[in-house]
């Protein structure tokens, strides 16, 4: 019993001696994590600050060093730009439809199979669509919907679903639908695995108690499992929503904004303005605006649907 105070005193004396020599051990943990923090700040904070700086200038990639300060002029011009406003609408329609379809499919499938033992052994196979490169996924679905030789049209024609071939990339609604289908194919497994894992981690005694009280299977899921799943759903939808808003590769490969800009998302608008029209200031302003709106919506969703469920 007497050794503990003695060792404590020796540690204190060692620390005091180190401080007298100019080596304060209290700074050691901060020194160890400082490189990692500096690296994270460098790859996240610096690009944002640079984009914010560029958004206040009339700037072009073709004329470096010729920036002209315009204040909030780039932001004001965005709200008068019909192409930018249309890209916001397209982003809401395409991203919202994709995330909603993925959520319904993933939650429905997870509710059906999460207690089956085969899911634990084979759930990793559902990761396959996400292991493909985004460009490969986009090219694959472009080939499936390509005009004149569409595999989707052939399947629908042979099965009698549709007698006439559809122009998937020439019709605004079908072009948006083709992007949604490709995104749902790629990312539904992501939400499915999250929901299956969360449901399997729940205490099965609650479900058994509800069944003993006479509840049916769907009532057990709706009234017991789903409320407990709410914080996981909130986080999963926020993550998928942020990724869906930044959809670029599928638009670039499959439609390039066609027809008539009806599939041009905000990310593709920023790319077109920045690298085709070389208007770096407007592209930076649009990037900052999208970032602020995305952070605000994500923060609201997390505070509204995640924190109350954990209290």
N, C-alpha and C positions, 0 to 999 in steps of 0.2 A: 504493500500500500504506500510505503514511503518513497518508492522509486519513481512514481508518477510525477509528484511535484518537483523532484530533483531533475528529471529529464526535461520537464517543461521549462524550468529555470535555465537549464543548459541551452535549450533551443533559443530562448529569448536572449541569452547572453551572446550566442553565436550570431543572431540577427543584428544585435546592437554593435557587435564588433565589425560585421560586414558593412553596416551603414557608416561606421566611423572610417572605414577604408574607402568609402565612396561607392560601394557595391550594395545597393538596397535590394534585397531579394524580393520585395513586394512588387517590383517592376518586371520581374522575370516572366510571369504569365502573359503580361501585355506585350512584352518583347517577342515572345514565341508566336503569338497570333497576329502580330502586326503585319508580317508579309502577306498572310492570307487576306487580311482586311484590306490592305492596300491594293492587292490584285483584284478583289471583288469591286472595290470602288472604281478602279481603273477601267474595268470592262462594263460597268453599269452606269456609274455617275458621270464619267467624262463624256461618253457619247450623248447623253441627255443634255449636259451643259453646252456642248458644241452645237447640237441641234437647236437649243433654245437661243443661243447667240445668233446663229444663222437666220432664225425665223424673224429677227428684227431688221434684217438687211435685204436689199435687193441684190441677189447674188447669183452668179452663173458659174458652172463648172468650166466653161470655155474661157472665162476671163478671171483667173485667180488674182486676188489682190485688188480688184476693182469694185468692192462691195460699197453700196450706198445705204446709209441708215434710213429706214422708212418707219421705224416704230412699230405700231400695230397695223400698219398698212397691209401686210401680207394676210393677217387674220381677217381684216375687214373684207379684203377681196375674195377670200374663200367663201364667205357667206353670200356673196353676190355671184359666185361661180356656179352655174347650173350643173356642170359636170361633177363638181365636188358634192353638191347636195344630192345628185342622183346616185353617186357612188355610196353615200351614206345610206340611202334607202336600199340600194342593192345589198349592201353589207348586212343591214338589219334583216332583210328578207331571207337571204341565202344562209347567213350564219344562224339566225333564229330558227329557221326550218331544220337545218342540220342538227343543231343541238337538241331541239325538241324531239325529232325523230329518233336520235341516238338515245336520248334519255328514256323514252317510252319503250323502245325495243330492249335496251339493256336491263331496265328495271323489270319488265315483264319476263324476260328470259331468266334473269337471276331469281325471281320469285318462284319460277317453276322448277328450277333444278338445284337450288343451293343446298338442299338436304340430301341430294343423291350423291353417293360416295364417288361415282366416276368423275365428278367435276373436279375433285381435289387432285386426281391423278392426271387429268387431261386439260386442266385449265390453262396451262402454259401454251397449248397449241393455239388458243384464241389470240395469242399475241402476234401470230403470223402476219396479218395485214399491216400491223404497225412496224414490222421489221423491214418492210420494203422501203426503199428510198421514196420520198414524196414525188420526185420527178418520174420514177418508174410507175408508181400508182397512177399518176396523171396521164402518162402515155398509154397505159393499159386501158384506162377508161375512155380515152380519146379514140382509140382504135375500136372500142365496142360501140361508140356512138358516131363514128365517122360517116359523113354523108355518102350515099351510094353503095356502101359496103358494110352497113351497120349490123353487127352480130345480134344486137338487141332487136332490131327490126325483123331479122330472119327468124329469131326464136318466137317473137310475137306472131309473125305471119304463119309459121308452121303449126303453132298451137291454136290458131284461130282467135287469139286475143284481139288482134287488129288486122283488118283486111288490107289496109294500105300502109305503106312505109311512112314513117314520120321523119321530118327534118329536125333533128335534135338540136343542132346548133344554129338553125335559121329562125327558130321561133323563140321569142323572149322567155315564155314560161317554160318551154322544154329545155332551153339552154340552162336556165337556173336549176331546173330539176336534175339535169345531168350532173351539175356540180354537187348538188345535195346528195344524190345517190352515191357518187364517188366518195364524198366525205363520210357518209353514214357507213359505207362498207369498210372504210379504213379505221374509224374511230369508235364505232359501237363496242368492239371488244374491250377498249380501254375502260369505258364506264361499266361494262358487264363485269369485268374482273374486280373493279373497286366495290361494286354492289354485292357481288358474291362473297368476297372476303369479309365485308362488313356484316352481312347477314350470318355467315358461318361463325363469326366471333361473338354473336349475341348469345345470351344465356338461354339454352333450350328449355330450361325449367319454366320460364314464363309462358312459352308456347304450350307446353304440356298442361300447365295449370289452366290456361284459357280453354284448351280442348276438353279438359275434365269438366269445366263449367258449362260445356255445351256449345262453344263457339265452333263455327265451320272453319275450314282451312283458309278461305279468303278473308273471313272476319279476323282470324288470328293475324294474318299478314297486314291487313288494313289498319287494325286497331292496336296491335302490339308491336309488330316488327317495323312497320313503316315510320311511326313516330320516333322510334329509337334511331332510325336510319337518317333522320332529317339533317343533322350536322354533316354527315358524310355526303349526302346529296348536295348540300350547299357548296361544300368545297369542290366536289367533282364538277358541278356545273360551272362554277367560277373558273376553274382551270380550263375546261373545255371551251367555255365562252370566250376567254381571252385568246386562246389559240384559234378559234373559228373566226374571230374578228380580224385576225392578221392573215387570213387565207390569201395566199398569193400564187403558189406553185400551180395549183389546179387551174386557176384562172389564166395564168400565163400560158400553160401548155394546152389546155382544152379549148378555150374560147377567145383569149386575149381581149376580153371585154365585149365581144360580139354577142348578139347582133345589136348594132347601134348603141353600144355602151350599156346594154341592159344587164350584163354580167360583170361590169367593171366595179370591183370592190374598192374600198378606201386604199388598201395596200397597193393594188394595181394602179390606182390614180396617182399615188405618191411616186411610184416607179416611173410612170409615163411622164409626169411633169418634171421629175428630177433628171431622168436619164435620156428621155427622148426630146424634151423641150429645154433641158439644161437649166431649168428655173429652180435653183437650189433653195432660195429663200421661201418660195411658196411651198415646196415639198417639205422643208423643215417645219414650217408653220402647221401644215396639215398633220405631220407626224406628232408634234407636240400636242396639238388639239385632240387627236385620237388617243394619245397616251393619257392625258388628263381625264377625258371622259371615261375611258376604260377603267382607270384607277378609281374614279368616283363611283361608278356603277358596281365594281367589284367590292369596294369597301362597304357600300350600302347593303349589298346582298349578304356579305359575311356578317355584318353587325345585325342585320334584320333576321336572318334565318339560322345563323350558326351559334352566336353567343347565347340567345335566350334558351336554346335547347340544352345547352351545357350547364345552365344555372340550376 
